[in-house]
Amino acid sequence: MKKAIMKIIFFKSKDCPQCPRAQANVEEVMADLEVKHPIDYVDISTTEGRIEALNNMVMSTPSIIIDDELYGKDVLLDKGRLKELFIKE
């Protein structure tokens, strides 16, 4: 059963070589699981993005916050682990 997700924030940077793959993984997993929730994309290359990252304790990209939990590239680059975030056990 899918979780009822309240917010998703994806943190990326224009200079991050792993961000495009991580973003594609998130979008693919959400499509596969039919999760119809908007993703807020935050580019930490901008002043506003850096402020948002600091406010959320994000120290690196790619990172994602699902509800109030922060996950890094180790989860974002592993589709199996990523799917677990969207499925209720």
C-alpha positions in Angstrom: 0.0 0.0 0.0 1.3 3.5 -0.9 1.9 6.0 1.9 -0.1 9.3 2.0 2.8 11.7 1.3 2.5 15.3 2.4 5.6 16.9 0.7 8.5 16.0 -1.5 11.4 18.3 -2.0 14.3 17.3 -4.3 17.5 19.2 -3.9 19.8 19.4 -6.9 22.7 21.5 -8.3 23.6 22.4 -11.8 27.1 21.2 -11.2 26.0 17.8 -9.7 26.9 14.9 -12.0 24.6 12.5 -10.1 21.6 14.7 -9.9 20.1 14.0 -13.3 20.2 10.2 -12.7 18.8 10.6 -9.2 15.9 12.9 -10.5 15.1 10.4 -13.2 15.0 7.6 -10.7 12.6 9.5 -8.4 10.3 10.3 -11.3 10.4 6.7 -12.7 9.7 5.1 -9.3 6.9 7.5 -8.7 5.4 6.8 -12.1 5.8 3.0 -11.6 4.0 3.2 -8.2 1.5 5.7 -9.6 2.4 8.3 -6.9 0.6 11.4 -8.0 2.3 14.0 -5.8 4.1 17.2 -6.9 7.8 17.4 -6.4 9.3 20.7 -5.3 12.6 21.1 -7.1 15.2 23.2 -5.3 18.4 24.2 -7.1 21.0 25.0 -4.5 23.0 26.9 -7.1 20.7 29.8 -6.4 20.6 32.0 -3.3 17.1 31.0 -2.5 18.0 27.3 -3.0 21.0 27.6 -0.6 18.7 29.1 2.0 16.1 26.4 1.6 18.9 23.7 1.8 20.3 25.2 5.0 16.8 25.5 6.5 16.3 21.8 5.8 19.8 20.6 6.9 20.7 19.5 3.4 24.5 19.2 3.1 24.9 17.7 -0.4 23.1 17.0 -3.6 21.3 15.0 -4.7 19.1 14.9 -1.7 15.4 14.5 -1.1 13.0 15.2 1.7 9.9 13.0 1.8 7.6 14.4 4.5 10.2 15.3 7.2 12.8 12.6 6.4 16.0 13.5 4.5 17.6 11.0 2.2 20.9 11.3 0.2 22.4 10.0 -3.0 22.9 6.4 -1.6 19.1 6.1 -1.6 18.4 8.2 -4.7 20.7 6.1 -6.9 19.2 2.8 -5.7 15.7 2.3 -7.2 14.9 -0.6 -4.9 15.6 1.5 -1.8 13.8 4.4 -3.3 10.7 2.4 -3.9 10.6 1.4 -0.3 10.2 5.1 0.6 6.9 5.3 -1.3 5.4 1.9 -0.1 3.9 1.4 3.3 5.1 -1.8 5.0 
